[in-house]
């Protein structure tokens, strides 16, 4: 069975994903039941598991309806078990399961929430980051600290650059405007922003990109870049301090 990812727009700007591999079909995050069910039925797929990245309502509210319909297991981060729908299996950092392209590794990426996890498929070449690393951005620090989020993003940034990053929201246009305010002379960013504008004009998703593109254009992954440091007057600060400043500026952008 080849590894296949299906992107499902949900709610106003959320994404859920279907992952179909040698071990069956997984749903990653459950923002809204109807579009997820429609995507499954269009392919005659039956999910075996729902995998949750964190506890926020717009990622979990369809769990009960989907589990009742399909009888699938529910997995999510152990650190947020008391805030999640009832889990059949609680996940911890470093846990892995599945085979071949379907082998999935759990990566702890706190910051947005304290127990947020990402799901990484090494042979599938995909990582599902929800509200940690986002296209041209990162999640707000609702529960964690800037240092915590920087550590999490650093983990994700160390994955192979050809890994496809699937994030949880279609925030790319607004993120792009902010990115240009931080990194205005980045030619690759300028080109990417134009591509995003054209794609969104046709209602095409833009929150699913190679990690290499994020590394080249996402200011939250680029606090070591000399031009960004110069623009922020932070030549002598640590990467974590520069990241914290970028996050603070985004909060007030």
C-alpha positions as CSV (number, residue, x, y, z in Angstrom):
1,X,0.0,0.0,0.0
2,X,1.6,3.3,-1.0
3,X,1.7,6.1,1.5
4,X,-1.0,8.7,0.8
5,X,-2.0,11.9,2.6
6,X,-5.4,13.6,2.1
7,X,-5.8,17.2,3.2
8,X,-9.3,18.0,4.5
9,X,-10.4,21.6,5.0
10,X,-12.6,21.9,8.1
11,X,-14.4,24.7,10.0
12,X,-13.3,28.2,8.9
13,X,-9.6,27.6,8.6
14,X,-8.6,24.2,10.1
15,X,-7.2,21.1,8.5
16,X,-7.6,17.4,9.3
17,X,-5.6,14.8,7.5
18,X,-6.1,11.2,6.4
19,X,-3.0,9.0,6.2
20,X,-3.4,5.8,4.3
21,X,-0.5,3.4,4.6
22,X,0.4,-0.3,5.0
23,X,-1.3,-0.4,8.5
24,X,-4.6,1.2,7.4
25,X,-6.1,4.7,7.6
26,X,-5.5,7.2,10.3
27,X,-7.3,10.5,10.9
28,X,-5.0,13.2,12.3
29,X,-7.0,15.7,14.3
30,X,-10.8,15.9,14.2
31,X,-12.0,19.5,13.8
32,X,-15.3,18.7,12.0
33,X,-17.0,15.4,11.3
34,X,-18.9,16.0,8.0
35,X,-15.9,16.8,5.7
36,X,-13.8,14.0,7.2
37,X,-16.6,11.5,6.7
38,X,-17.1,12.8,3.1
39,X,-13.4,12.3,2.4
40,X,-13.4,8.8,3.8
41,X,-16.6,7.7,2.0
42,X,-15.4,9.2,-1.4
43,X,-12.4,6.8,-1.1
44,X,-14.3,3.9,0.5
45,X,-11.9,4.1,3.4
46,X,-12.5,3.1,7.0
47,X,-10.2,4.6,9.7
48,X,-8.6,2.5,12.3
49,X,-7.4,5.3,14.5
50,X,-7.8,9.0,15.3
51,X,-4.6,10.7,16.3
52,X,-4.8,14.0,18.2
53,X,-2.0,16.5,18.4
54,X,-3.4,18.6,21.3
55,X,-6.5,19.4,23.3
56,X,-7.9,22.6,21.7
57,X,-11.6,22.2,20.7
58,X,-11.0,22.9,17.1
59,X,-8.8,19.8,16.8
60,X,-10.9,17.4,18.8
61,X,-14.6,18.2,18.7
62,X,-15.5,15.6,16.1
63,X,-13.8,12.7,17.9
64,X,-17.0,11.3,19.6
65,X,-19.0,11.3,16.3
66,X,-16.2,9.7,14.3
67,X,-15.5,7.0,16.9
68,X,-19.2,6.2,17.2
69,X,-19.5,5.8,13.4
70,X,-16.3,3.9,12.7
71,X,-15.3,2.3,16.0
72,X,-11.8,3.5,15.7
73,X,-9.2,3.9,18.5
74,X,-8.4,7.3,19.8
75,X,-4.8,8.3,20.6
76,X,-3.4,11.6,22.0
77,X,-0.7,13.0,24.2
78,X,-0.6,11.6,27.7
79,X,0.3,15.0,29.1
80,X,-3.1,16.3,28.0
81,X,-5.2,13.1,28.7
82,X,-7.4,14.9,31.3
83,X,-8.3,17.6,28.7
84,X,-8.9,15.3,25.7
85,X,-11.8,13.0,24.7
86,X,-11.4,9.6,26.2
87,X,-8.2,8.0,24.9
88,X,-7.7,4.4,24.1
89,X,-4.0,4.9,24.1
90,X,-2.0,7.7,25.6
91,X,1.1,8.8,23.7
92,X,4.5,9.9,25.0
93,X,7.6,11.4,23.4
94,X,9.5,8.9,21.3
95,X,6.8,6.3,21.0
96,X,6.6,4.7,17.6
97,X,4.2,2.3,15.9
98,X,3.4,1.0,12.4
99,X,5.4,-0.5,9.7
100,X,7.4,0.7,6.6
101,X,5.9,4.0,5.3
102,X,3.2,3.8,8.0
103,X,5.7,3.9,10.8
104,X,4.9,6.9,12.9
105,X,7.0,8.5,15.6
106,X,5.6,10.8,18.3
107,X,7.6,14.0,18.9
108,X,6.8,16.2,21.9
109,X,6.5,19.8,20.7
110,X,5.2,21.9,23.7
111,X,4.7,25.6,23.5
112,X,1.3,26.2,22.0
113,X,0.0,23.8,24.7
114,X,2.1,22.0,27.2
115,X,1.5,18.5,25.8
116,X,1.3,19.2,22.1
117,X,2.8,16.4,19.9
118,X,3.7,16.1,16.3
119,X,3.4,12.9,14.2
120,X,6.4,12.1,12.1
121,X,6.5,9.4,9.4
122,X,10.2,9.0,8.5
123,X,9.7,6.7,5.5
124,X,6.5,8.4,4.4
125,X,8.4,11.7,4.4
126,X,5.8,13.6,6.3
127,X,5.3,15.4,9.7
128,X,2.0,16.6,11.0
129,X,2.7,19.6,13.2
130,X,-0.8,21.1,13.8
131,X,-0.3,24.3,15.8
132,X,3.5,24.0,16.6
133,X,5.3,24.6,13.3
134,X,2.9,26.3,10.9
135,X,3.3,27.5,7.3
136,X,5.4,30.7,7.7
137,X,4.6,30.8,11.4
138,X,4.2,29.0,14.7
139,X,1.4,28.7,17.2
140,X,0.7,31.2,19.9
141,X,2.2,30.5,23.3
142,X,-1.1,29.8,25.1
143,X,0.5,27.6,27.7
144,X,4.2,27.3,27.2
145,X,7.1,29.7,27.1
146,X,9.1,31.0,24.2
147,X,12.1,28.9,25.2
148,X,9.9,25.8,25.1
149,X,8.5,26.6,21.7
150,X,12.0,27.3,20.3
151,X,13.2,23.9,21.6
152,X,10.2,22.3,19.9
153,X,10.8,24.1,16.6
154,X,14.4,23.2,16.7
155,X,13.5,19.5,16.9
156,X,11.3,19.9,13.9
157,X,13.8,21.9,12.0
158,X,16.3,19.1,12.3
159,X,14.2,16.6,10.3
160,X,15.2,15.9,6.7
161,X,14.6,19.0,4.6
162,X,12.5,17.1,2.1
163,X,10.0,16.2,4.8
164,X,6.5,17.5,3.9
165,X,5.1,19.6,6.8
166,X,1.3,19.4,7.2
167,X,0.1,22.1,9.7
168,X,-3.2,22.7,11.3
169,X,-4.6,25.9,9.9
170,X,-4.8,28.0,6.8
171,X,-3.1,31.0,8.3
172,X,-0.5,31.4,5.6
173,X,-1.6,34.7,4.0
174,X,-1.5,36.5,7.3
175,X,1.7,34.8,8.4
176,X,3.2,35.9,5.0
177,X,2.5,39.6,5.7
178,X,4.2,39.3,9.1
179,X,7.2,37.3,7.6
180,X,7.8,40.1,5.2
181,X,8.0,42.6,8.0
182,X,10.8,40.6,9.6
183,X,12.6,39.4,6.6
184,X,11.8,41.9,3.8
185,X,14.8,41.3,1.5
186,X,14.4,37.5,1.4
187,X,13.9,36.8,-2.4
188,X,12.6,33.2,-1.8
189,X,10.1,34.6,0.7
190,X,8.9,37.3,-1.7
191,X,8.4,34.6,-4.4
192,X,6.6,32.4,-1.9
193,X,4.2,35.1,-0.9
194,X,3.2,35.7,-4.5
195,X,2.6,31.9,-4.9
196,X,0.5,32.0,-1.7
197,X,-1.6,34.9,-3.0
198,X,-2.3,33.2,-6.3
199,X,-3.1,29.9,-4.6
200,X,-5.5,31.4,-2.1
201,X,-7.3,33.4,-4.9
202,X,-8.2,29.9,-6.2
203,X,-9.0,28.6,-2.7
204,X,-6.1,26.2,-2.8
205,X,-4.5,25.1,0.5
206,X,-1.1,26.5,1.2
207,X,-0.3,25.0,4.7
208,X,1.4,21.9,3.3
209,X,5.0,22.4,2.2
210,X,8.5,20.9,2.3
211,X,10.5,21.7,5.4
212,X,13.2,23.1,3.2
213,X,10.8,25.9,2.2
214,X,10.0,26.6,5.8
215,X,13.7,26.7,6.7
216,X,14.3,29.2,3.9
217,X,11.3,31.5,4.5
218,X,9.7,31.1,7.9
219,X,11.1,33.8,10.3
220,X,10.4,31.7,13.3
221,X,12.9,29.1,12.1
222,X,15.5,31.8,11.1
223,X,16.6,33.6,14.3
224,X,20.2,32.9,13.4
225,X,20.0,34.7,10.1
226,X,22.2,37.8,10.2
227,X,19.8,40.0,8.3
228,X,17.0,39.2,10.6
229,X,19.1,39.9,13.7
230,X,20.3,43.2,12.2
231,X,16.7,44.3,11.5
232,X,15.8,43.5,15.1
233,X,18.9,45.1,16.5
234,X,19.7,41.8,18.2
235,X,23.1,40.9,16.7
236,X,24.5,39.6,20.1
237,X,21.4,37.8,21.4
238,X,20.9,34.0,21.5
239,X,18.7,32.3,18.9
240,X,16.1,31.7,21.6
241,X,16.0,35.4,22.5
242,X,15.6,36.4,18.9
243,X,12.8,33.9,18.5
244,X,11.1,35.3,21.5
245,X,11.2,38.8,20.1
246,X,9.8,37.6,16.8
247,X,7.0,35.8,18.6
248,X,6.2,38.9,20.6
249,X,6.1,41.0,17.5
250,X,3.7,38.6,15.8
251,X,1.4,38.7,18.8
252,X,1.0,42.5,18.3
253,X,1.1,42.5,14.5
